[in-house]
Each structure stands twice: as C-alpha cells, then as structure tokens.
C-alpha cells in the first residue's frame, strides 16, 4: 500500500515535533540538589565527613550527617535536619556552636563540664554563633595563646540566663577551648 502525500506530511510533522521535544530536553540545564535534597547532597556531606575524619582521626560516623568523638562526648552535625530553618536548635542538655552566624551548619555540641580543647575535634577557630540549652551553669569560650592554656584569654560566654548569641562578632572563628561551669 502506497503512502499518500497527506500521510507523509503528517508523519513528517509528528517526527519534527518529537525531534524538537528531545532537543529541548537535551538543552535544559541539569537539576541541581539543594542543601537537603537527597543523593547529591548526601554525597557531598559524606565527602565532608570523610575529609574531616582524615584530618581529625578518632571520630566515628554515627549517622548520615553526624560524627562523634570521645565516645559521644562531642558530636559534629554537618547538615540541619530536613525542613528546619536556621535557628538555635541545640538539643536539651547540650551546648552548641555553629560554623556560621545565625546558627548555620555545621554544628558542634558538647555537654561535659570543665575545660575542653575544641582542636581535638577539628573545631578550633570555627565558632560564629552559639546556643546553651542547659538549665544551669554557663560555658566560656577561650582563645589559645602561645603562653600555654593558663593564659588563654576569655572571649565570650553563654549561660542558663543568656542562652544564645547568633553572631559572636568580634570573636568569630577565634574560640579554641571551652570551659563549662556546672
């Protein structure tokens, strides 16, 4: 059976439409994942976790976005929980310090009393905002000097009465140690 010119014209139109659609799809920019949008993001977080563990051995990955050191004494969270906004979101019983102002992640958290060296966990010179979510006491943030730890100058503190500071300026990225008073 022979194809008529009219059928040929319809077939050519359909084929041209299909080719145009395929070309549009091929030319579209690739979709990009946002900070908490699934596999691309989790791959990036895993790369960050692996780099951190290589630079600061002794930690253990305890979840898709978290590491712990010293048997859970220090917890480093690389991304906020999905659907949360930048806010002071430290769990009850912990004090947290954030790598960005306005509680931007990554976030470190501790709960123990006494003096602690943040460099042990790869968190020295990284604090830009803080949240104290403990009902009593306070925590002071200190800067390390070459004169030994006894001469470490006080930078700032948070406590049960002043729980948050969304920007520790002018002391951003200076805290090397903390001292929690229980």
N, C-alpha and C positions, 0 to 999 in steps of 0.2 A: 504494500500500500504506500503510495507516494504522499509525502508531506506537502501540504499546501503552503503558499507564501504566508497566509494569515497565521497558521500554526507555527511556522518558522519565526515569525515576528514575535509571537507570544513567548516562545521558548527563549528567544534572544533577550527579551525584556526581563524574564524571570532570572536568567543567568546573570545578566548585568546587575540586577538588584542583589543577588546573592554575593557577587564579587564586591559590590560596594559595601555591603554589611561586613563582610570579612575584613575588608581594608580598614573600615572604621574601628573594628575591634582590635586589629593589629596595631593601629596607630594610637590607641588610647594609652595614657600613662598607666604604669602598673599601680595597683592599690598598695598603699603603704600602711603598716601597722602602727597604731598609736602606742603610748606607754603601757597600756594594759590590754592590748588587743590580740592575745593569743600567741601562736607559734613564733612569729618573727620576734615578738617582744620577749618571750621566754628564752629564745635562743640568745638574744642579746644579754639578758640577765644572767644566763648560765655562763656566758663568756666573761662577764664582770666577776661572777663568783669564782670562776677558775683562776682569773688573774689575781684576785685578792688572796686566794689560798696559796698561790705560787709565791706571792710577795710576802705573805704573813702566814707561814705554816703553823699547824697546830689546831686549826679550826676544823669544824665538821659541818657539812651541809645537813640541815635539819628539815628542809622543805624546799619547794621550788624557787623561793626568793630569799631564803634565810640561811645564815651560818651561825654557829655558836662556838665560843671559845671557853676554856676553863670549865668544862663540864656544864655549860649552860649559864655560867655567871655573866657572860657578855653575849648579847645577841645582836647581829647585824642584819637588818632587813633592807633589801635592795629596792623594792617597789612597794608602794602603799597597797592596801587591799583594794581590789577592783571596786569601782564605784565610790570611793572616798575622795573627798576634797582635801586640799592642803589645810590641815588643822592640827592642833596639839592632840595627838591620838595615842599617847603613851598608855599602855595597859596599867591598871591599878597595881600598885606595889613596886613600880619601876620608875626610874628617871631616864629620860631620853634626850638625845642630842641629835640634831639633824644637820645634814651636809649642805643645806640651803636655807635661806631665810624663809619665813612663813611656813616652816615645818616641811620643807621639801626633802624628799628622799634622795639617797639612802639615809637610814636612821640607825643609830646605835642605842642600846639600852643596857642599863645595869640596875642592880638592886642592893648589892652588898654595901655594908658600912665600911668606913675607913678610906685610906688613901689608895688610889689605883692609877696605874700607868696606862693611858689610852694607847700609847705606841705599841704595847703588847698585842693589841688587836687591830693595828693598822688604822687607828682613828686619831692620831695626833694631828694637830693643825687642820681640823676639818669641821669644827662646830660653828654653825651660823645661827641656829635657833635651838631653844631648849624647852622641855616640859618636865616638871616634877610632879608625879602622880602618886605621892605617898602621903599619908595623913599626918606624919610627924617628922620633924627634923629638917635638914637642908643639905644642899650639896654646893660646894665651892669649886670653881673651875680655875686651874692654875696653869701658868706658863713655865716651861722648863728653862732654866738658865745654865750656864756653864759652871756656876758656883756650887753645883750639887743640889739635891732635892730640898734641902733645908732652906735654901734661898729662893725657891720658886715663888714668884710674885702672884698674888691674888688678882684675878681678872674680874669675876662677877659671880653671883650665886643666885639660886632659886630655892624656894622652901615651901613648906605647907601653907604659908600665908601669901607668898608671891610665887605662883606655880609656873608661869610661862614667861618667855621672852621670845617674841617672834623674830627679833633681829638683835644679836648681841654686839652689834657695832658700838664702839670701835674695836672690839676684841674678836671679830670674826677670824676664824682659822688660826687662832693662837693657843687654844687650850690643849695642853699635853697630858694633864693629870686632873683627876677629880678627887675630892675628899668629902665623903658623905658623913654627916654628923647625925647619928641616930638617937 
